[in-house]
Amino acid sequence: MGKTAKAKYSSLCLCLCMLFVVSPLLARNDEPVQQWKNDIVYPDDPFCSRTSPAYIKFTIIIREEFDPNIVYYQDSRKYTYHYDFAAECLDPFMGMSLSEYDGITLYEQGQQAILGAVILSPRQEPPFNEYGIQFVRYDPYTKEQIVQMFNIVKASVYGIFFTERRGRSASLSNALSFRASIGARYFTADT
């Protein structure tokens, strides 16, 4: 290979290398960013808030034309409030005022959506691997409703851990028995 051919070959290699290095930096991602999803991964889901304790808020739409077994998890880093997320991202609530939204989510009569959050335990060493599920409404839910909603949300969370402690009170034992009856699993350091 002559001097000129080597120079051309070197220039071509340099151009190709620059193309492979610079191209990803110049590439545009025109796909819209999804603001919700139907399942989460505990404890490292990217939709977790940046608070302590961290949480991921969710909505379950219970209108007749929607499947009440689908959980809509919002990007809790972007949307702090259920209303802001629903009014921007969930079709049945787009354009709705805050008072209209509160009227159909926070009261039993006329309720069209269930609001809640998965609350994660703080990060610590050793890890404390459990989380809570919170449901929001001014009117109380029945025990049967809690069981049904708990199971729907639990089925959409991957990486579940519940912890049981020895030497618990009678009321805690009753609560743990109730959790066991709805399918929560328990692990202890002693078992």
Secondary structure in CASP SS format (residue, H / E / C, confidence):
PFRMAT SS
TARGET T0000
AUTHOR 0000-0000-0000
METHOD secondary structure of the structure
MODEL  1
M C 1.00
G C 1.00
K H 1.00
T H 1.00
A H 1.00
K H 1.00
A H 1.00
K H 1.00
Y H 1.00
S H 1.00
S H 1.00
L H 1.00
C H 1.00
L H 1.00
C H 1.00
L H 1.00
C H 1.00
M H 1.00
L H 1.00
F H 1.00
V H 1.00
V H 1.00
S H 1.00
P H 1.00
L H 1.00
L H 1.00
A C 1.00
R C 1.00
N C 1.00
D C 1.00
E C 1.00
P C 1.00
V C 1.00
Q C 1.00
Q C 1.00
W E 1.00
K E 1.00
N C 1.00
D C 1.00
I E 1.00
V E 1.00
Y C 1.00
P C 1.00
D C 1.00
D C 1.00
P C 1.00
F C 1.00
C C 1.00
S C 1.00
R C 1.00
T C 1.00
S C 1.00
P C 1.00
A C 1.00
Y E 1.00
I E 1.00
K E 1.00
F E 1.00
T E 1.00
I E 1.00
I E 1.00
I C 1.00
R C 1.00
E C 1.00
E C 1.00
F C 1.00
D C 1.00
P C 1.00
N C 1.00
I C 1.00
V C 1.00
Y E 1.00
Y E 1.00
Q E 1.00
D C 1.00
S C 1.00
R C 1.00
K C 1.00
Y C 1.00
T C 1.00
Y C 1.00
H H 1.00
Y H 1.00
D H 1.00
F H 1.00
A H 1.00
A H 1.00
E H 1.00
C H 1.00
L C 1.00
D H 1.00
P H 1.00
F H 1.00
M C 1.00
G C 1.00
M C 1.00
S C 1.00
L H 1.00
S H 1.00
E H 1.00
Y H 1.00
D H 1.00
G H 1.00
I H 1.00
T H 1.00
L C 1.00
Y C 1.00
E C 1.00
Q C 1.00
G C 1.00
Q C 1.00
Q C 1.00
A E 1.00
I E 1.00
L E 1.00
G E 1.00
A E 1.00
V E 1.00
I E 1.00
L E 1.00
S C 1.00
P C 1.00
R C 1.00
Q C 1.00
E C 1.00
P C 1.00
P C 1.00
F C 1.00
N C 1.00
E C 1.00
Y E 1.00
G E 1.00
I E 1.00
Q E 1.00
F E 1.00
V E 1.00
R C 1.00
Y C 1.00
D C 1.00
P C 1.00
Y C 1.00
T C 1.00
K H 1.00
E H 1.00
Q H 1.00
I H 1.00
V H 1.00
Q H 1.00
M H 1.00
F H 1.00
N H 1.00
I H 1.00
V H 1.00
K H 1.00
A C 1.00
S C 1.00
V E 1.00
Y E 1.00
G C 1.00
I C 1.00
F C 1.00
F C 1.00
T E 1.00
E C 1.00
R C 1.00
R C 1.00
G C 1.00
R C 1.00
S C 1.00
A H 1.00
S H 1.00
L H 1.00
S H 1.00
N H 1.00
A H 1.00
L H 1.00
S H 1.00
F H 1.00
R H 1.00
A H 1.00
S H 1.00
I C 1.00
G C 1.00
A C 1.00
R C 1.00
Y C 1.00
F E 1.00
T C 1.00
A C 1.00
D C 1.00
T C 1.00
END
